[in-house]
Amino acid sequence: MSKSSINILVTGGAGYIGSSVSNLLIDQGYNVTIFDNLITGHEELIPTEAKFEKLDISDTSNIEKIFKNKKFSAVFHFAGLIRVGESIEFPAKYMDNNFEKSKIFLNTCFDNDIKKVIFSSTAAVYGNAKKNKVVETDKINPLNPYAESKIKLENFLIDQSIKRQINYVILRYFNVAGADVEMRTGLISKFSSHLIKIACEVATGKKEKLIINGDDYDTPDGTAIRDYIHVSDLADIHLLCLKYLINDNKSEIFNCGYGKGYSVKEVITTLNELLSNKIKTEVGPRRDGDSQIIVSNPNKFNNTFSWKPKYNDLKIILKTALDWEKKIFNKKN
Ligand SMILES: NC(=O)c1ccc[n+]([C@@H]2O[C@H](COP(=O)([O-])OP(=O)(O)OC[C@H]3O[C@@H](n4cnc5c(N)ncnc54)[C@H](O)[C@@H]3O)[C@@H](O)[C@H]2O)c1
């Protein structure tokens, strides 16, 4: 089958990661349909070549109508709410959107013969890791309702794979950052809590200062350590998983990271090297629900696919994030 006859469904394709993966799918010749209610997404991120259906993933009656007219080989399920702090304040909202609605949506997919799912999970399911680098079989310990909603959907998929012969790839993303090198997509969010996003907003004058959320962690410089993966490498991982699902009929869970951690202070220092003026920072208290250190052991994915990332360099991640911030800054001012 030529790729131009393969229809792929993408939920959350108006968001940061979903739009990046949609671009790559289109680059590689797939037909892409996007379901998004634009609750946090942006229509301008949707590739013009994609078919866009503005709807909620729980809108079963409209989704069934679409499924009657088009057959999909697989679904990428990105749609979800992603702010840890908000999930602590409004846990029911997260359980409803990320778990209950996703379950309704995936059941509609399975009932309509879409039986291959790639699901966006998170490294937050590991909580405070007991060792340096987490592997997929490590103990799950979600520290907030956001992570809880993700692990519940993971378990639902695993259960359905046994009951309904569906296949899944669960991808546990570490910290996704950077922007498409061609500047087609990147992160747009007024309320983002992502360090690199906020640092770039400060660097472009949209925010006055960056608050460092805690400098009393048990790490070399006292700030929290994360494993940052470039969004285009993450998109590449998704394409490999799609081929794996279509060709191999297997199900797997993979960590998505580079296996190297950077502290908040290291990220700030590296960003400052790209700037003529250093960004203003201030130390604040720790945030509820934050782990001290989360770094992936990415060997399972890298070995299964003999994969090497293209953008495994904090400077490239920061440079593309900064260029994107300048681009959207210029557009809106
Ligand atoms: N960004 C990260 O660092 C990161 C890390 C781990 C996991 N993830 C997961 O990856 C996925 C994508 O994240 P992102 O950073 O692109 O977020 P995003 O907010 O940019 O994109 C999410 C998209 O889903 C849509 N959406 C949400 N609920 C919906 C619903 N009920 N019906 C239809 N559309 C809906 C939003 O409008 C938005 O376009 C999320 O599931 C998130 O939990 C992201």
The ligand as an SDF file (V2000), in Angstrom:
LIG
                    3D

 44 48  0  0  0  0  0  0  0  0999 V2000
    4.8270   18.6950   26.3400 N   0  0  0  0  0  0  0  0  0  0  0  0
    5.4320   17.7980   27.1170 C   0  0  0  0  0  0  0  0  0  0  0  0
    6.5720   18.0210   27.5920 O   0  0  0  0  0  0  0  0  0  0  0  0
    4.7600   16.4870   27.4150 C   0  0  0  0  0  0  0  0  0  0  0  0
    5.4100   15.5850   28.2850 C   0  0  0  0  0  0  0  0  0  0  0  0
    4.7970   14.3710   28.5510 C   0  0  0  0  0  0  0  0  0  0  0  0
    3.5950   14.0440   27.9520 C   0  0  0  0  0  0  0  0  0  0  0  0
    2.9870   14.9400   27.1370 N   0  0  0  0  0  0  0  0  0  0  0  0
    1.6820   14.5640   26.5500 C   0  0  0  0  0  0  0  0  0  0  0  0
    1.7140   14.7910   25.1480 O   0  0  0  0  0  0  0  0  0  0  0  0
    0.4110   15.1630   24.6800 C   0  0  0  0  0  0  0  0  0  0  0  0
    0.5200   16.4220   23.8480 C   0  0  0  0  0  0  0  0  0  0  0  0
    1.1010   17.4560   24.6490 O   0  0  0  0  0  0  0  0  0  0  0  0
    1.3540   18.9250   24.0880 P   0  0  0  0  0  0  0  0  0  0  0  0
    2.5280   19.4640   24.8270 O   0  0  0  0  0  0  0  0  0  0  0  0
    1.3680   18.8900   22.6110 O   0  0  0  0  0  0  0  0  0  0  0  0
    0.0520   19.6720   24.6440 O   0  0  0  0  0  0  0  0  0  0  0  0
   -0.8960   20.7420   23.9190 P   0  0  0  0  0  0  0  0  0  0  0  0
   -1.7430   21.3490   24.9990 O   0  0  0  0  0  0  0  0  0  0  0  0
   -0.0900   21.6510   23.0700 O   0  0  0  0  0  0  0  0  0  0  0  0
   -1.7820   19.8300   22.9700 O   0  0  0  0  0  0  0  0  0  0  0  0
   -2.8850   19.0930   23.4230 C   0  0  0  0  0  0  0  0  0  0  0  0
   -3.9760   19.2290   22.3820 C   0  0  0  0  0  0  0  0  0  0  0  0
   -5.0810   18.4220   22.7590 O   0  0  0  0  0  0  0  0  0  0  0  0
   -6.2880   19.1510   22.5180 C   0  0  0  0  0  0  0  0  0  0  0  0
   -7.3130   18.5900   23.4130 N   0  0  0  0  0  0  0  0  0  0  0  0
   -7.2670   18.4920   24.7650 C   0  0  0  0  0  0  0  0  0  0  0  0
   -8.3730   17.8850   25.2320 N   0  0  0  0  0  0  0  0  0  0  0  0
   -9.1420   17.5930   24.1510 C   0  0  0  0  0  0  0  0  0  0  0  0
  -10.4030   16.9610   23.9890 C   0  0  0  0  0  0  0  0  0  0  0  0
  -11.1170   16.5300   25.0190 N   0  0  0  0  0  0  0  0  0  0  0  0
  -10.8900   16.8110   22.7270 N   0  0  0  0  0  0  0  0  0  0  0  0
  -10.1810   17.2710   21.6450 C   0  0  0  0  0  0  0  0  0  0  0  0
   -8.9770   17.8740   21.7490 N   0  0  0  0  0  0  0  0  0  0  0  0
   -8.4660   18.0390   22.9850 C   0  0  0  0  0  0  0  0  0  0  0  0
   -5.9040   20.5920   22.8070 C   0  0  0  0  0  0  0  0  0  0  0  0
   -6.7670   21.5520   22.2280 O   0  0  0  0  0  0  0  0  0  0  0  0
   -4.4950   20.6700   22.2460 C   0  0  0  0  0  0  0  0  0  0  0  0
   -4.4920   21.0460   20.8900 O   0  0  0  0  0  0  0  0  0  0  0  0
   -0.4650   15.3420   25.9220 C   0  0  0  0  0  0  0  0  0  0  0  0
   -1.2730   14.1920   26.0550 O   0  0  0  0  0  0  0  0  0  0  0  0
    0.5350   15.4270   27.0540 C   0  0  0  0  0  0  0  0  0  0  0  0
    0.0250   14.9250   28.2670 O   0  0  0  0  0  0  0  0  0  0  0  0
    3.5290   16.1580   26.8600 C   0  0  0  0  0  0  0  0  0  0  0  0
  1  2  1  0
  2  3  2  0
  2  4  1  0
  4  5  1  0
  4 44  2  0
  5  6  2  0
  6  7  1  0
  7  8  2  0
  8  9  1  0
  8 44  1  0
  9 10  1  0
  9 42  1  0
 10 11  1  0
 11 12  1  0
 11 40  1  0
 12 13  1  0
 13 14  1  0
 14 15  2  0
 14 16  1  0
 14 17  1  0
 17 18  1  0
 18 19  2  0
 18 20  1  0
 18 21  1  0
 21 22  1  0
 22 23  1  0
 23 24  1  0
 23 38  1  0
 24 25  1  0
 25 26  1  0
 25 36  1  0
 26 27  1  0
 26 35  1  0
 27 28  2  0
 28 29  1  0
 29 30  1  0
 29 35  2  0
 30 31  1  0
 30 32  2  0
 32 33  1  0
 33 34  2  0
 34 35  1  0
 36 37  1  0
 36 38  1  0
 38 39  1  0
 40 41  1  0
 40 42  1  0
 42 43  1  0
M  CHG  2   8   1  16  -1
M  END
$$$$
